[in-house]
């Protein structure tokens, strides 16, 4: 639980306090200024794929309201804004460069810099051009080469002003959820395609790192969604094996190729029936293991794992979206997530802040080659209500954020080299398969009027970050903000 008086101890000088979004979730303007379909535009139009039939066509209209949104970031005192560029906007259909698409991101970067906010750019947050998916998508090795070209295009336009470059956000989701379970775009349920997507996204990452490095990029990294894998009964070999397999497919097949240039031996064996060996060509692993400058860690919950059926009816993992799903853990359909009786978010995810501390300490202890860490996403969905006074009192989210920030502080005290924290998300937005049903933002968005209102959690986060900068503990109060239209 959160300390009654959160402390600002342990955060190193220059620690970055930020927030994050993704292009497909906030921009809207789905077919404006030359943009064409991404896989999420196409996926969301198919009935049953997204809750309530929602689509990202308008999202929260960040494309048109960007200056206002940057002003809100400045009001919150953010050090950095983590955003993604839309491949489908910059190279519609995966074809030639669209100058108007690049111009939007150039304006965004200029707006951020003028506000004193560090741009933190992610090249791929799941919006593959639908034209490339029609040619095989991430199951097609050629897509990796197209990604490297796209990375060069973005650097050519923004490299004079952007220092921090993230290649991929959560490749677990865009490979295993997109091509294995089918709950994310493009909605395929093909284990061999899912494994191919894993390898080809790794290859695309390595190629982009090489290209960006040669072009002069200062800081290059990748963001992975990582979780603890805790056997329900450590004495039960079935539970131990399920936890090992989950750790292999959720964590280590993404961590170790990037950090060590090799797939874990047990992962190779796990995925042998799905063709992983056949995908690896000479030189691939050297490319994939190109040195990076930072690792982004996204973490929302940790996981209690069992290999036995869960009869409680309260799966502690929560889940996916509107459509029935296959298991994203290829070859591991028997993995279950028993409840520990912990509080839950609106996503049905258990709340366990100490899990973040354990994860960061584990990474630091098990991977001596680990670069500096940044928490690039951490946050919670709750059912928010705007009060009669025009405020959004979201005590559960406030507690979640401050408890997890304290967990980061504890991990730093135990030796983890963590240099920044980005709360997810800046704005309520299109939450993938959940549509507009789940709200993660520290800024409330009225989806009918697009009015923005800073939530109490956003004010508390702003207050805490200011206290760290100023060496104060606890932080001073921050006055409530009026809604912005």
Secondary structure, DSSP 8 states (H G I E B T S, - for coil): ---SS---TT--TT-EEEEE--HHHH---TTSTT---BHHHHHHTSTTSSGGG--SSSTT-HHHHHHHHHHHHHHHT-SEEEEE--HHHHSGGGSS--HHHHHHHHHHHHHHHHTT-EEEEEEESS--BHHHHHTTGGGSTHHHHHHHHHHHHHHHHHTTT--EEEEEE-HHIIIIIIIII-SSTT----HHHHHHHHHHHHHHHHHHHHHHHHHT-SEEEEEEE---EEESSTT-HHHHHHHHHHHIIIIIHHHHHHHHSS--HHHHHHHGGGTHHHH--TTHHHHHT---SEEEEE-S--EEEBSS---SS--TT----SS----SSTT-TT-B----S--B-TTS-B--THHHHHHHHHHHHH-TT--EEEEEE----------TTS----HHHHHHHHHHHHHHHHHHHTT--EEEEEEE-SB----GGGTTS----SEEE-TTT--EEE-HHHHHHHHHHHHHHHT-SS---------B-
